[in-house]
Amino acid sequence: MSYYEVEFKLKLVKEYLEGPLGGRALAKKYGLPSNALIYNWKHSYQLFGKEGLKRHRSLTKYTSEFKRDVLHFIEMTGASFGEAARQFELPSGWMISRWQRLWSIFLSLLTINLKIGK
């Protein structure tokens, strides 16, 4: 994974918010591997300001109850991962996607174990 300086991220976010170019065009202009980076940086910037663009070395720990609440919100409202991230003030939707994937795997394994145990 590439590391981008805070000032570079800030420059692209401001250019995205103030300029005529969309995320895809900016990603191409600056040689980024994905336009999702710009959208994630924009989201973090809007939630946390410049601080949100800094690379954080310590990971935030979320309780299982919090994760369950987020996944329940998505299930009940049909919200996207990005919408849920904004609703719960999470840095991005990718972590919710990961929680959902892990939960599905857990349920699959539980189902298999219940069938074997019969």
DODRENTI-199173 format. One line per field, with one value per atom (N, C-alpha, C, CB): residue in three letters; atom name; x, y, z. Coordinates in pm, 1 decimal, always signed. Glycine has a CB too. Layout:
BEGIN
type [Ala, ...]
atom [CA, ...]
xx [X, ...]
yy [Y, ...]
zz [Z, ...]
END
This chain:
BEGIN
type [Met, Met, Met, Met, Ser, Ser, Ser, Ser, Tyr, Tyr, Tyr, Tyr, Tyr, Tyr, Tyr, Tyr, Glu, Glu, Glu, Glu, Val, Val, Val, Val, Glu, Glu, Glu, Glu, Phe, Phe, Phe, Phe, Lys, Lys, Lys, Lys, Leu, Leu, Leu, Leu, Lys, Lys, Lys, Lys, Leu, Leu, Leu, Leu, Val, Val, Val, Val, Lys, Lys, Lys, Lys, Glu, Glu, Glu, Glu, Tyr, Tyr, Tyr, Tyr, Leu, Leu, Leu, Leu, Glu, Glu, Glu, Glu, Gly, Gly, Gly, Gly, Pro, Pro, Pro, Pro, Leu, Leu, Leu, Leu, Gly, Gly, Gly, Gly, Gly, Gly, Gly, Gly, Arg, Arg, Arg, Arg, Ala, Ala, Ala, Ala, Leu, Leu, Leu, Leu, Ala, Ala, Ala, Ala, Lys, Lys, Lys, Lys, Lys, Lys, Lys, Lys, Tyr, Tyr, Tyr, Tyr, Gly, Gly, Gly, Gly, Leu, Leu, Leu, Leu, Pro, Pro, Pro, Pro, Ser, Ser, Ser, Ser, Asn, Asn, Asn, Asn, Ala, Ala, Ala, Ala, Leu, Leu, Leu, Leu, Ile, Ile, Ile, Ile, Tyr, Tyr, Tyr, Tyr, Asn, Asn, Asn, Asn, Trp, Trp, Trp, Trp, Lys, Lys, Lys, Lys, His, His, His, His, Ser, Ser, Ser, Ser, Tyr, Tyr, Tyr, Tyr, Gln, Gln, Gln, Gln, Leu, Leu, Leu, Leu, Phe, Phe, Phe, Phe, Gly, Gly, Gly, Gly, Lys, Lys, Lys, Lys, Glu, Glu, Glu, Glu, Gly, Gly, Gly, Gly, Leu, Leu, Leu, Leu, Lys, Lys, Lys, Lys, Arg, Arg, Arg, Arg, His, His, His, His, Arg, Arg, Arg, Arg, Ser, Ser, Ser, Ser, Leu, Leu, Leu, Leu, Thr, Thr, Thr, Thr, Lys, Lys, Lys, Lys, Tyr, Tyr, Tyr, Tyr, Thr, Thr, Thr, Thr, Ser, Ser, Ser, Ser, Glu, Glu, Glu, Glu, Phe, Phe, Phe, Phe, Lys, Lys, Lys, Lys, Arg, Arg, Arg, Arg, Asp, Asp, Asp, Asp, Val, Val, Val, Val, Leu, Leu, Leu, Leu, His, His, His, His, Phe, Phe, Phe, Phe, Ile, Ile, Ile, Ile, Glu, Glu, Glu, Glu, Met, Met, Met, Met, Thr, Thr, Thr, Thr, Gly, Gly, Gly, Gly, Ala, Ala, Ala, Ala, Ser, Ser, Ser, Ser, Phe, Phe, Phe, Phe, Gly, Gly, Gly, Gly, Glu, Glu, Glu, Glu, Ala, Ala, Ala, Ala, Ala, Ala, Ala, Ala, Arg, Arg, Arg, Arg, Gln, Gln, Gln, Gln, Phe, Phe, Phe, Phe, Glu, Glu, Glu, Glu, Leu, Leu, Leu, Leu, Pro, Pro, Pro, Pro, Ser, Ser, Ser, Ser, Gly, Gly, Gly, Gly, Trp, Trp, Trp, Trp, Met, Met, Met, Met, Ile, Ile, Ile, Ile, Ser, Ser, Ser, Ser, Arg, Arg, Arg, Arg, Trp, Trp, Trp, Trp, Gln, Gln, Gln, Gln, Arg, Arg, Arg, Arg, Leu, Leu, Leu, Leu, Trp, Trp, Trp, Trp, Ser, Ser, Ser, Ser, Ile, Ile, Ile, Ile, Phe, Phe, Phe, Phe, Leu, Leu, Leu, Leu, Ser, Ser, Ser, Ser, Leu, Leu, Leu, Leu, Leu, Leu, Leu, Leu, Thr, Thr, Thr, Thr, Ile, Ile, Ile, Ile, Asn, Asn, Asn, Asn, Leu, Leu, Leu, Leu, Lys, Lys, Lys, Lys, Ile, Ile, Ile, Ile, Gly, Gly, Gly, Gly, Lys, Lys, Lys, Lys]
atom [N, CA, C, CB, N, CA, C, CB, N, CA, C, CB, N, CA, C, CB, N, CA, C, CB, N, CA, C, CB, N, CA, C, CB, N, CA, C, CB, N, CA, C, CB, N, CA, C, CB, N, CA, C, CB, N, CA, C, CB, N, CA, C, CB, N, CA, C, CB, N, CA, C, CB, N, CA, C, CB, N, CA, C, CB, N, CA, C, CB, N, CA, C, CB, N, CA, C, CB, N, CA, C, CB, N, CA, C, CB, N, CA, C, CB, N, CA, C, CB, N, CA, C, CB, N, CA, C, CB, N, CA, C, CB, N, CA, C, CB, N, CA, C, CB, N, CA, C, CB, N, CA, C, CB, N, CA, C, CB, N, CA, C, CB, N, CA, C, CB, N, CA, C, CB, N, CA, C, CB, N, CA, C, CB, N, CA, C, CB, N, CA, C, CB, N, CA, C, CB, N, CA, C, CB, N, CA, C, CB, N, CA, C, CB, N, CA, C, CB, N, CA, C, CB, N, CA, C, CB, N, CA, C, CB, N, CA, C, CB, N, CA, C, CB, N, CA, C, CB, N, CA, C, CB, N, CA, C, CB, N, CA, C, CB, N, CA, C, CB, N, CA, C, CB, N, CA, C, CB, N, CA, C, CB, N, CA, C, CB, N, CA, C, CB, N, CA, C, CB, N, CA, C, CB, N, CA, C, CB, N, CA, C, CB, N, CA, C, CB, N, CA, C, CB, N, CA, C, CB, N, CA, C, CB, N, CA, C, CB, N, CA, C, CB, N, CA, C, CB, N, CA, C, CB, N, CA, C, CB, N, CA, C, CB, N, CA, C, CB, N, CA, C, CB, N, CA, C, CB, N, CA, C, CB, N, CA, C, CB, N, CA, C, CB, N, CA, C, CB, N, CA, C, CB, N, CA, C, CB, N, CA, C, CB, N, CA, C, CB, N, CA, C, CB, N, CA, C, CB, N, CA, C, CB, N, CA, C, CB, N, CA, C, CB, N, CA, C, CB, N, CA, C, CB, N, CA, C, CB, N, CA, C, CB, N, CA, C, CB, N, CA, C, CB, N, CA, C, CB, N, CA, C, CB, N, CA, C, CB, N, CA, C, CB, N, CA, C, CB, N, CA, C, CB, N, CA, C, CB, N, CA, C, CB, N, CA, C, CB, N, CA, C, CB, N, CA, C, CB, N, CA, C, CB, N, CA, C, CB, N, CA, C, CB, N, CA, C, CB, N, CA, C, CB, N, CA, C, CB, N, CA, C, CB, N, CA, C, CB, N, CA, C, CB, N, CA, C, CB, N, CA, C, CB, N, CA, C, CB]
xx [+84.5, +0.0, +88.9, -96.1, +57.1, +133.3, +95.2, +111.3, +190.5, +166.8, +166.6, +273.7, +65.9, +54.9, +61.9, -76.4, +136.6, +150.8, +18.6, +259.7, -0.2, -122.5, -145.4, -115.5, -40.3, -55.2, -99.6, +76.2, -51.2, -93.0, -242.0, -7.8, -282.7, -423.5, -512.1, -444.2, -467.4, -543.6, -557.3, -476.3, -448.6, -449.9, -553.3, -309.8, -553.9, -648.2, -792.1, -612.4, -813.5, -949.2, -1001.9, -951.2, -919.6, -962.5, -985.6, -858.5, -899.1, -917.2, -1047.1, -795.6, -1076.8, -1201.2, -1323.3, -1203.0, -1318.8, -1432.6, -1453.8, -1413.8, -1345.4, -1354.2, -1349.7, -1243.1, -1299.3, -1274.6, -1375.5, -1141.1, -1355.7, -1450.3, -1426.6, -1443.5, -1308.4, -1276.2, -1339.3, -1124.8, -1385.2, -1438.4, -1326.4, -1543.0, -1362.6, -1264.0, -1186.1, -1331.2, -1254.1, -1186.5, -1083.0, -1288.7, -1120.2, -1027.3, -908.7, -1099.8, -934.2, -823.4, -729.5, -877.5, -785.8, -702.6, -612.2, -790.2, -667.6, -588.2, -481.4, -679.4, -521.0, -428.5, -307.0, -500.4, -327.0, -218.3, -163.0, -265.9, -208.7, -155.3, -190.1, -8.1, -306.3, -348.8, -406.0, -453.4, -389.1, -438.5, -591.4, -380.8, -658.5, -803.5, -863.5, -843.9, -978.2, -1047.4, -1110.3, -1154.5, -1122.7, -1177.7, -1092.2, -1186.7, -964.2, -876.6, -925.9, -729.8, -957.4, -1001.8, -1133.3, -1017.8, -1224.6, -1353.0, -1335.1, -1449.6, -1247.1, -1220.0, -1155.7, -1128.4, -1060.0, -994.1, -1093.7, -876.8, -1181.4, -1283.4, -1374.9, -1366.2, -1416.2, -1504.7, -1435.2, -1548.8, -1311.9, -1236.1, -1214.8, -1100.6, -1188.2, -1167.3, -1296.1, -1117.6, -1407.1, -1534.9, -1574.2, -1645.4, -1539.1, -1572.5, -1477.7, -1572.0, -1345.9, -1246.0, -1150.7, -1167.6, -1171.9, -1081.6, -946.5, -1064.0, -845.3, -710.8, -660.6, -612.6, -702.5, -662.7, -706.0, -724.0, -818.4, -869.1, -784.4, -1007.0, -695.8, -609.6, -476.4, -583.7, -452.2, -326.6, -332.5, -297.2, -217.4, -205.1, -202.4, -76.3, -294.0, -302.2, -239.9, -448.7, -147.1, -75.9, -152.4, +59.6, -229.5, -304.6, -446.5, -305.6, -492.0, -624.4, -729.1, -631.9, -839.8, -950.9, -1017.9, -1051.8, -1047.4, -1116.4, -1265.2, -1061.4, -1345.6, -1489.9, -1546.8, -1550.9, -1641.7, -1701.9, -1789.2, -1785.3, -1813.2, -1899.5, -2040.9, -1901.4, -2084.0, -2217.1, -2226.6, -2250.0, -2121.3, -2118.8, -2123.7, -1992.8, -2042.1, -2040.3, -2177.5, -1933.5, -2240.1, -2373.0, -2473.9, -2418.1, -2464.6, -2554.1, -2537.5, -2527.4, -2414.5, -2387.5, -2445.4, -2234.8, -2418.8, -2469.7, -2622.4, -2411.6, -2681.0, -2826.7, -2884.3, -2868.5, -2818.3, -2861.1, -2863.6, -2767.6, -2761.8, -2755.2, -2868.2, -2618.4, -2888.8, -2993.5, -3133.0, -2988.0, -3157.3, -3290.1, -3317.8, -3305.4, -3215.9, -3237.2, -3198.9, -3159.6, -3119.0, -3069.1, -2957.3, -3181.8, -2898.9, -2791.2, -2667.6, -2756.0, -2591.0, -2463.3, -2359.7, -2415.2, -2245.7, -2138.7, -2092.9, -2020.2, -2084.9, -2044.2, -2143.8, -2026.4, -2272.3, -2375.8, -2371.0, -2514.8, -2351.5, -2341.8, -2217.7, -2338.8, -2108.6, -1985.5, -2009.6, -1869.6, -2079.8, -2111.1, -2204.8, -2174.7, -2304.4, -2401.5, -2334.3, -2509.5, -2236.9, -2171.4, -2033.5, -2158.0, -2002.3, -1875.8, -1752.8, -1872.0, -1754.2, -1641.5, -1558.2, -1689.4, -1428.8, -1341.3, -1378.7, -1200.2, -1429.5, -1468.6, -1559.1, -1344.5, -1620.7, -1710.8, -1641.0, -1804.9, -1512.4, -1444.1, -1442.3, -1302.1, -1431.3, -1426.0, -1560.8, -1383.6, -1669.1, -1801.7, -1816.8, -1913.6, -1766.7, -1769.0, -1695.8, -1705.3, -1583.8, -1505.1, -1582.8, -1369.0, -1646.4, -1726.3, -1837.0, -1787.1, -1901.9, -2011.7, -1960.7, -2083.2, -1847.4, -1788.1, -1753.2, -1662.5, -1690.0, -1652.6, -1775.2, -1567.4, -1880.0, -2003.6, -2066.3, -2102.6, -2065.3, -2119.5, -2041.3, -2118.3, -1909.5, -1824.9, -1856.6, -1674.3, -1868.1, -1900.1, -2032.7, -1905.7, -2135.4, -2265.8, -2259.6, -2369.2, -2181.7, -2166.2, -2101.2, -2083.1, -1995.2, -1927.6, -2017.9, -1799.4, -2092.9, -2185.9, -2291.1, -2252.9, -2343.3, -2442.5, -2384.2, -2494.7, -2263.6, -2197.2, -2177.7, -2060.3, -2130.7, -2108.1, -2238.2, -2040.5, -2345.8, -2475.6, -2523.2, -2580.9, -2501.1, -2542.0, -2458.9, -2529.6, -2329.0, -2240.9, -2274.4, -2094.0, -2311.7, -2340.6, -2469.1, -2346.2, -2556.1, -2684.3, -2666.6, -2776.9]
yy [-117.4, +0.0, +123.4, -0.1, +216.4, +339.8, +433.7, +407.4, +515.3, +615.7, +752.3, +608.1, +831.1, +964.5, +1066.9, +979.9, +1171.8, +1278.4, +1351.5, +1377.5, +1401.6, +1473.8, +1592.2, +1522.1, +1666.7, +1785.1, +1747.9, +1862.5, +1634.4, +1586.7, +1550.8, +1463.8, +1477.2, +1440.0, +1564.5, +1350.8, +1661.1, +1784.2, +1860.1, +1873.7, +1865.2, +1932.3, +1867.7, +1927.8, +1734.8, +1666.0, +1680.7, +1520.0, +1675.5, +1692.1, +1830.7, +1670.1, +1932.0, +2068.8, +2086.2, +2170.2, +2028.3, +2037.6, +1967.3, +1975.5, +1857.2, +1785.4, +1868.4, +1649.6, +1925.4, +2000.6, +2134.0, +2025.7, +2196.1, +2330.6, +2332.6, +2415.1, +2225.4, +2229.9, +2154.6, +2177.0, +2160.8, +2097.0, +1946.6, +2164.9, +1896.8, +1756.2, +1664.5, +1736.2, +1550.7, +1448.0, +1360.1, +1362.3, +1266.2, +1176.7, +1094.9, +1085.0, +1043.8, +961.2, +1041.7, +900.7, +1162.9, +1247.9, +1290.0, +1372.5, +1320.8, +1357.5, +1239.5, +1408.8, +1121.4, +1002.8, +980.6, +878.4, +998.5, +982.7, +1091.3, +987.3, +1215.3, +1329.1, +1308.0, +1458.3, +1252.3, +1236.3, +1093.9, +1276.8, +1008.1, +872.6, +785.1, +878.6, +806.6, +723.2, +591.8, +797.4, +484.8, +355.5, +344.7, +246.5, +431.0, +422.6, +557.0, +316.8, +587.8, +710.2, +697.0, +745.2, +575.4, +553.2, +623.3, +402.1, +635.7, +706.0, +849.0, +706.6, +916.3, +1055.7, +1064.7, +1117.4, +974.4, +976.3, +946.2, +875.3, +852.3, +820.5, +939.6, +696.3, +1004.7, +1121.1, +1234.6, +1168.0, +1255.0, +1359.8, +1332.4, +1369.2, +1209.3, +1171.9, +1194.3, +1024.5, +1150.0, +1168.3, +1316.3, +1096.8, +1393.1, +1536.8, +1604.4, +1600.3, +1566.6, +1627.9, +1592.3, +1583.6, +1473.1, +1432.7, +1490.9, +1282.7, +1487.5, +1517.8, +1631.0, +1396.9, +1695.9, +1801.9, +1745.3, +1903.6, +1829.6, +1788.3, +1669.5, +1906.5, +1663.2, +1553.0, +1417.4, +1572.7, +1417.4, +1294.4, +1241.3, +1316.2, +1324.9, +1282.1, +1225.0, +1399.1, +1236.3, +1183.7, +1033.0, +1243.5, +974.5, +829.4, +795.9, +775.6, +711.9, +674.5, +537.1, +675.5, +531.0, +406.0, +311.7, +434.8, +365.6, +278.7, +263.6, +334.9, +141.7, +114.1, +135.2, -28.5, +192.1, +208.1, +73.0, +314.7, +38.3, -86.8, -58.3, -153.1, -133.5, -119.6, -242.9, -100.1, -221.7, -334.3, -416.1, -284.2, -539.7, -624.3, -567.5, -768.6, -503.7, -442.8, -328.0, -391.6, -247.3, -136.7, -190.7, -49.4, -292.8, -352.3, -408.4, -463.0, -474.9, -531.1, -419.8, -612.7, -308.3, -194.3, -138.9, -83.2, -128.4, -76.6, -171.3, -58.0, -301.5, -398.8, -404.4, -537.0, -390.9, -388.8, -265.8, -389.7, -152.5, -29.9, -50.7, +87.6, -112.9, -138.3, -231.0, -199.3, -335.5, -432.5, -368.2, -551.1, -284.7, -226.2, -110.5, -177.7, -35.1, +83.8, +64.5, +198.3, -37.5, -56.1, +41.0, -40.9, +104.0, +201.0, +132.5, +271.5, +208.1, +158.0, +161.8, +241.8, +99.7, +103.0, +246.3, +16.3, +324.9, +464.8, +545.9, +527.2, +523.6, +594.5, +557.0, +563.9, +428.8, +383.4, +441.2, +229.9, +449.8, +508.0, +652.8, +499.7, +727.2, +866.6, +873.4, +938.8, +786.3, +785.6, +758.7, +680.8, +665.4, +625.4, +689.9, +474.4, +786.7, +861.6, +770.4, +948.3, +678.0, +588.6, +643.3, +443.4, +614.9, +670.9, +630.1, +629.4, +506.5, +463.6, +341.9, +432.3, +310.8, +196.9, +63.5, +213.8, +63.7, -64.0, -149.2, -40.2, -86.6, -166.8, -231.6, -79.9, -162.9, -221.5, -341.2, -116.2, -327.2, -437.9, -559.3, -395.2, -532.8, -640.5, -703.4, -586.9, -621.2, -674.8, -765.2, -559.8, -720.6, -798.6, -931.6, -718.4, -927.3, -1050.0, -1147.8, -1017.3, -1097.5, -1184.3, -1241.8, -1107.3, -1161.1, -1207.5, -1319.1, -1090.7, -1304.6, -1407.1, -1537.0, -1358.7, -1525.7, -1644.6, -1711.8, -1607.6, -1633.7, -1687.6, -1763.3, -1575.0, -1702.8, -1768.6, -1896.9, -1674.0, -1896.7, -2017.3, -2128.8, -1987.3, -2095.1, -2196.0, -2247.9, -2138.5, -2159.8, -2199.7, -2295.2, -2076.7, -2265.7, -2351.7, -2488.9, -2287.4, -2490.7, -2618.1, -2698.8, -2593.7, -2634.1, -2705.2, -2759.2, -2613.1, -2684.4, -2731.6, -2853.7, -2619.4, -2854.1, -2967.1, -3090.3, -2932.0, -3072.9, -3184.9, -3241.9, -3141.4, -3155.5, -3198.6, -3276.9, -3080.8, -3276.3, -3349.9, -3497.4, -3310.1]
zz [+0.0, +0.0, +0.0, +121.6, -84.3, -92.6, +20.4, -227.6, +57.7, +160.5, +94.8, +273.3, +124.0, +67.5, +180.0, -13.4, +158.2, +257.3, +277.9, +214.2, +398.8, +434.7, +341.3, +580.3, +311.9, +226.3, +85.2, +220.1, +36.0, -96.2, -94.2, -139.8, +9.2, +22.2, +31.2, +146.0, +112.1, +130.1, -2.9, +236.1, -77.9, -207.9, -300.2, -272.9, -307.0, -393.8, -346.3, -402.9, -215.6, -162.1, -196.2, -8.7, -174.3, -205.4, -354.6, -156.4, -435.2, -580.0, -621.0, -654.5, -557.9, -587.1, -546.4, -514.3, -425.4, -373.5, -445.8, -225.8, -489.0, -547.5, -699.6, -495.0, -758.2, -901.3, -984.4, -929.4, -1113.2, -1204.7, -1223.3, -1338.3, -1182.8, -1207.9, -1103.6, -1209.6, -1149.4, -1059.9, -1006.6, -1132.2, -923.7, -862.2, -961.8, -767.1, -1062.5, -1163.1, -1240.8, -1259.9, -1279.8, -1355.6, -1269.6, -1409.3, -1143.3, -1054.4, -1030.7, -920.6, -1011.9, -992.0, -1112.6, -967.2, -1230.0, -1352.9, -1362.0, -1477.9, -1332.3, -1339.0, -1249.3, -1299.4, -1130.3, -1033.9, -1027.9, -897.4, -1116.2, -1123.6, -1004.2, -1137.6, -946.7, -834.0, -885.8, -746.8, -810.4, -856.7, -856.5, -770.9, -778.6, -768.6, -730.9, -666.8, -788.3, -749.7, -611.2, -853.0, -560.5, -426.7, -320.6, -396.6, -345.6, -250.7, -229.5, -301.4, -335.6, -326.3, -249.6, -466.9, -278.5, -208.2, -59.8, -270.8, -27.5, +113.7, +183.9, +125.3, +118.2, +177.7, +197.6, +89.5, +98.2, +109.1, +228.2, -21.3, +240.9, +351.1, +485.9, +337.2, +498.7, +622.9, +653.3, +613.8, +549.1, +566.2, +612.3, +434.9, +553.8, +591.6, +735.3, +494.9, +779.5, +915.8, +1020.2, +925.8, +989.3, +1090.6, +1055.1, +1118.2, +941.5, +899.8, +858.2, +1012.0, +862.3, +820.6, +903.7, +833.0, +1028.9, +1117.6, +1059.3, +1258.7, +990.0, +930.7, +816.6, +882.3, +762.8, +652.3, +701.5, +558.4, +830.6, +885.0, +893.5, +1023.3, +878.8, +890.4, +1038.8, +816.8, +1079.5, +1220.3, +1240.8, +1269.2, +1330.7, +1354.6, +1446.5, +1413.3, +1539.1, +1628.5, +1574.8, +1773.4, +1570.8, +1518.9, +1627.6, +1463.9, +1589.3, +1681.2, +1698.6, +1630.3, +1821.1, +1850.2, +1862.5, +1979.9, +1789.9, +1796.0, +1863.9, +1654.6, +1951.7, +2023.3, +1928.2, +2144.0, +1965.3, +1883.1, +1878.8, +1937.0, +1987.4, +1989.7, +1888.4, +2131.5, +1881.0, +1785.6, +1643.1, +1806.2, +1614.6, +1480.9, +1445.9, +1472.1, +1542.2, +1520.5, +1490.2, +1643.8, +1563.2, +1539.4, +1397.5, +1642.5, +1353.1, +1218.5, +1113.3, +1196.2, +1129.0, +1033.0, +1035.3, +1062.1, +1153.3, +1165.9, +1094.9, +1315.1, +1110.4, +1042.7, +891.3, +1079.1, +837.2, +692.9, +651.0, +653.9, +728.6, +695.7, +699.0, +793.4, +797.5, +815.5, +718.6, +958.1, +683.4, +600.3, +454.4, +656.2, +426.1, +290.4, +255.8, +191.7, +357.6, +337.1, +279.1, +469.6, +204.6, +153.2, +265.1, +30.5, +241.2, +340.5, +365.1, +295.1, +258.4, +272.0, +352.3, +135.8, +327.0, +402.9, +550.6, +345.5, +578.2, +717.1, +784.3, +723.5, +709.3, +764.9, +805.7, +662.5, +722.3, +756.4, +876.8, +635.8, +880.2, +988.7, +1123.7, +961.9, +1124.4, +1248.8, +1265.8, +1253.5, +1179.7, +1184.4, +1182.1, +1309.3, +1086.7, +1064.5, +949.5, +1034.9, +949.0, +845.7, +702.9, +872.9, +685.2, +550.9, +559.2, +465.1, +447.6, +442.4, +428.5, +330.6, +392.7, +371.2, +496.8, +323.6, +613.5, +736.6, +764.5, +856.4, +729.0, +747.2, +653.7, +720.6, +532.5, +437.5, +495.3, +303.3, +558.2, +620.5, +735.4, +671.3, +819.3, +930.2, +876.5, +1014.8, +769.8, +713.0, +657.1, +602.7, +588.8, +534.0, +645.1, +451.7, +751.7, +863.7, +933.5, +964.0, +947.7, +1009.2, +925.3, +1026.0, +792.1, +703.6, +715.8, +558.9, +723.6, +740.1, +872.7, +732.9, +978.6, +1110.3, +1106.7, +1214.7, +1046.7, +1039.5, +957.4, +980.0, +850.0, +767.9, +847.8, +642.6, +920.3, +1001.8, +1113.0, +1061.5, +1172.0, +1277.0, +1222.4, +1338.9, +1104.9, +1041.3, +1011.2, +912.9, +959.2, +928.8, +1057.2, +858.8, +1162.0, +1288.2, +1346.6, +1389.2, +1333.3, +1383.7, +1305.7, +1375.2, +1173.2, +1090.2, +1121.8, +941.7, +1145.7, +1177.1, +1313.7, +1172.1, +1406.4, +1543.0, +1557.5, +1631.9, +1456.3, +1466.3, +1462.4, +1356.3]
END
